[in-house]
Amino acid sequence: MSLIGETTGKPAGDIIKDGTDASFMADVIEASREQPVIVDFWATWCGPCRQLGPALERVVTAAKGAVKLVKIDIDKNPSFAGQLRVQSIPAVFAFVDGRPVDGFMGAVPESQLKTFVERLAKQGGGADDGLDEVLAMARESLELGDLGGAAQAFAQVLQHDPENVKALGGLARVYLAGDEPDRAREILDMAPADAKDPDLDSVRAALALAADAPSDVREFQDRLAKDPNDLEARFELAKALAAHGRLEDSVDNLLAIIEADREWNEQAARKQLLTVFEAAGQMSDLAKNGRRRLSAILFS
């Protein structure tokens, strides 16, 4: 399944556009019944407009679709500016449900613009309106093994919010479950550098386990059959089992090493065990039970 190309955000032209008196009803009045719309009345000769305009565009773009911006040159389109009694420019009005609900005149600091946009976004339900429900559906599909349905739902969220870490983590899990580790890595690379999400951490850990694992378990099983105290063979077997998704069996072998010699190879078994817990999910039953068993060994 190839969904990388489907996760791009809403084009800027759909969020920010030039408006006219002729398009005002469609671009502002009607559009604001679906989503908050900001109208920026400006003119080419207006110095403060040149200061405010780019800052307002940056803030609206950063809101990722929570609001729209319509820019209207009052020299070319004086009608609605007159109806709204615009006395000086720049003049900014916010519309929700077809009517003006907020606004200001003059250039203001970008921090104030952010507050203005955030306040307006809440009136309209915000950019995430409905996304939580789609995320819940996607996660349910993933847990049920419906990888196609999960991928489609996660991609739908990413179309509206390309940096949504929950959707990125979920889609990475989909690709990993579908035996497409390279695509899972691509999704991880799309996440913000400082993103914190259990699914992202889980996929990173699973990919690390697979990258560092032997391809075959037979050699180490044979060695253990001859010598159950061969801790190196048990460790390599645990790594191979984890890479093949047999996390519970991997945990059993790693705990056996720790019980035999908790300091073996600079606590390599304990470090590997923590990576397995992360791959399984820190709140998974496997991780919870494994931590209890580890504590019992360490504090016995």
C-alpha positions in Angstrom: 0.0 0.0 0.0 1.5 3.4 -0.9 0.0 6.3 1.0 2.9 8.6 1.4 1.7 10.9 -1.4 -1.7 11.1 0.1 -0.6 12.7 3.4 0.1 16.2 2.1 -1.8 19.1 3.8 -4.4 21.4 2.5 -2.9 23.7 -0.2 -2.3 27.2 0.9 -4.6 28.5 -1.8 -7.6 26.9 -0.1 -6.7 28.6 3.2 -5.6 32.0 1.9 -7.1 33.7 -1.1 -7.7 37.1 -2.7 -11.3 38.1 -2.6 -13.5 40.6 -4.4 -16.8 42.2 -3.8 -18.3 39.8 -6.3 -17.0 36.7 -4.5 -17.6 38.1 -0.9 -20.8 36.2 -0.4 -19.3 32.9 -1.4 -15.8 33.3 0.0 -16.8 34.9 3.3 -20.4 34.7 4.3 -21.2 31.2 3.0 -17.7 29.8 3.8 -17.9 31.0 7.4 -20.9 28.8 8.0 -18.5 25.9 7.6 -15.3 27.4 9.0 -14.2 30.7 10.5 -13.1 33.2 7.9 -10.8 36.2 8.5 -11.1 39.2 6.1 -8.1 41.5 5.7 -9.0 44.8 4.0 -5.9 46.4 2.6 -4.5 48.5 -0.2 -1.2 48.7 -2.1 -0.3 52.2 -0.9 -0.8 51.2 2.8 2.5 50.7 4.7 1.0 49.1 7.8 -0.8 46.7 5.5 2.5 45.4 4.1 3.6 44.8 7.7 0.4 43.1 8.9 -0.4 41.0 5.7 2.6 38.6 5.8 2.4 38.1 9.5 -1.3 37.3 9.3 -0.7 34.9 6.5 2.0 33.1 8.6 -0.3 32.8 11.6 -3.2 31.5 9.5 -1.0 29.0 7.7 0.4 27.8 11.1 -3.2 27.2 12.2 -3.3 24.3 9.6 -6.8 24.9 8.3 -8.5 26.0 11.5 -9.5 29.3 9.8 -9.4 30.8 6.3 -8.1 34.2 5.2 -9.6 36.3 2.5 -7.6 39.4 1.4 -9.5 42.3 -0.2 -8.0 45.3 -1.9 -10.4 48.1 -1.0 -9.3 50.3 -3.9 -10.6 47.7 -6.3 -13.4 46.4 -4.1 -14.9 49.2 -2.0 -18.4 47.9 -1.6 -18.2 45.6 1.5 -15.5 47.7 3.1 -18.1 50.5 3.0 -20.9 48.4 4.4 -18.6 47.3 7.3 -17.7 51.0 7.8 -14.0 50.6 7.4 -12.5 53.9 8.3 -8.8 53.0 8.1 -6.7 50.1 7.0 -5.5 47.6 7.6 -8.9 46.5 8.9 -9.4 42.8 9.9 -12.8 41.2 10.5 -13.6 37.6 11.7 -16.7 35.9 10.4 -18.5 32.9 11.9 -21.8 31.6 10.7 -22.2 34.3 8.2 -21.7 37.3 10.5 -18.8 39.3 11.9 -17.8 38.3 15.4 -14.5 40.0 16.1 -11.9 42.3 14.5 -9.3 45.0 14.9 -7.7 47.9 12.9 -4.1 48.7 12.4 -0.9 46.6 12.5 -0.6 44.5 15.6 2.2 42.2 16.9 2.3 38.6 15.6 1.8 37.3 19.2 -1.5 39.2 19.2 -2.4 37.8 15.8 -1.9 34.2 17.2 -4.2 34.9 20.1 -6.8 36.3 17.7 -6.6 33.3 15.4 -6.7 30.8 18.3 -9.7 32.5 19.8 -11.5 32.4 16.5 -10.6 28.8 15.8 -12.2 27.8 19.1 -15.5 29.5 18.0 -15.4 27.4 14.9 -14.5 24.1 16.6 -10.8 24.3 15.6 -8.8 22.5 13.0 -9.1 19.2 14.8 -12.9 19.1 14.7 -13.8 15.5 13.9 -10.2 14.3 13.6 -10.3 12.6 17.0 -13.2 10.5 15.8 -11.3 9.6 12.6 -8.2 8.7 14.7 -10.3 6.5 16.9 -11.7 4.7 13.9 -8.3 4.3 12.5 -6.9 2.8 15.7 -9.9 0.4 16.0 -9.3 -0.8 12.4 -5.6 -1.3 13.2 -6.3 -3.4 16.3 -8.8 -5.5 14.3 -6.2 -6.1 11.6 -7.9 -4.0 8.9 -4.7 -2.4 7.7 -6.2 -0.9 4.6 -9.0 0.8 6.5 -6.6 2.0 9.2 -4.2 3.4 6.6 -7.0 5.2 4.8 -8.2 6.8 8.0 -4.8 7.8 9.3 -4.0 9.4 5.8 -7.3 11.3 6.0 -6.2 12.9 9.3 -2.8 13.7 7.8 -4.4 15.5 4.8 -5.8 18.0 7.3 -2.8 18.0 9.7 0.4 16.7 8.1 2.3 16.8 11.4 -0.3 15.0 13.5 1.9 12.7 15.5 -0.8 10.3 16.5 -1.7 9.8 12.8 2.0 9.5 11.8 2.6 6.9 14.6 -0.5 5.0 13.6 0.4 4.9 9.9 3.9 3.8 10.7 2.5 0.9 12.7 0.3 0.0 9.7 3.3 -0.2 7.4 5.3 -2.2 10.0 2.4 -4.6 10.4 2.1 -4.9 6.6 5.8 -5.9 6.5 6.8 -2.6 4.8 9.6 -1.4 7.1 11.0 1.1 4.6 7.7 2.9 4.4 7.4 2.8 8.1 10.8 4.6 8.3 9.6 7.2 5.7 6.7 8.0 8.0 9.0 8.3 11.0 11.1 10.8 9.1 8.0 12.9 8.4 7.4 13.3 12.2 8.7 16.5 13.9 12.1 16.0 15.5 10.7 16.6 18.9 7.6 14.5 18.5 6.7 12.3 21.4 4.2 9.5 20.8 4.0 5.9 22.0 3.3 4.6 18.5 6.3 6.4 17.1 8.5 5.1 19.9 7.2 1.6 19.4 7.9 1.6 15.7 11.4 3.0 16.2 12.1 0.3 18.8 10.7 -2.5 16.5 12.8 -1.3 13.6 15.9 -1.2 15.8 15.2 -4.8 17.0 14.9 -6.0 13.4 18.0 -4.2 12.2 20.2 -5.8 15.0 18.9 -9.3 14.8 20.2 -12.6 13.3 18.1 -14.0 10.5 17.8 -17.5 11.7 17.0 -19.0 15.2 18.0 -22.6 14.5 21.7 -22.2 15.2 21.0 -20.7 18.7 18.3 -23.2 19.5 20.8 -26.0 18.7 23.4 -24.4 20.9 21.0 -24.1 23.8 19.9 -27.7 23.4 23.5 -28.7 24.0 24.2 -26.1 26.7 21.2 -24.3 28.4 23.8 -22.0 30.1 25.1 -20.6 26.9 24.0 -17.0 27.6 25.3 -15.7 24.3 23.2 -18.1 22.3 20.2 -17.3 24.4 20.7 -13.6 23.8 21.0 -14.0 20.1 18.0 -16.2 20.1 16.0 -13.5 22.0 17.1 -10.9 19.4 16.0 -13.1 16.5 12.6 -13.9 18.1 11.9 -10.2 18.7 12.7 -9.4 15.1 10.2 -12.1 14.0 7.5 -10.5 16.2 7.7 -13.2 18.9 8.1 -10.7 21.6 6.8 -12.8 24.5 9.3 -15.6 23.7 12.1 -13.0 23.5 11.1 -11.6 26.9 11.3 -15.1 28.4 14.8 -15.7 27.2 16.0 -12.2 28.2 14.6 -12.6 31.7 16.3 -16.1 31.9 19.7 -14.4 31.1 19.1 -11.7 33.8 18.1 -14.3 36.3 21.3 -16.3 35.6 23.6 -13.3 35.5 22.1 -9.8 35.7 25.5 -8.2 34.9 26.2 -10.4 31.8 27.8 -8.4 29.0 27.3 -5.1 30.7 23.6 -5.7 31.3 23.0 -6.3 27.6 19.9 -8.5 28.3 18.3 -5.8 30.5 18.9 -3.1 27.8 17.5 -5.3 25.1 14.5 -6.1 27.3 13.6 -2.4 27.7 13.7 -2.1 23.9 11.3 -5.0 23.5 9.0 -3.4 26.0 9.0 -0.2 24.0 8.4 -2.1 20.8 5.4 -3.8 22.4 4.2 -0.5 23.9 5.0 0.6 27.4 1.4 0.1 28.5 0.9 -3.3 26.8 0.2 -6.4 28.9 3.5 -7.8 27.7 5.5 -4.8 29.0 3.5 -4.6 32.3 4.0 -8.3 33.0 7.6 -8.2 31.9 8.4 -5.3 34.3 6.8 -7.2 37.2 8.9 -10.3 36.4 12.0 -8.2 36.1 11.4 -6.5 39.4 10.9 -9.9 41.0 14.3 -11.1 39.7 16.2 -7.9 40.6 14.7 -7.6 44.1 14.6 -11.2 45.1 
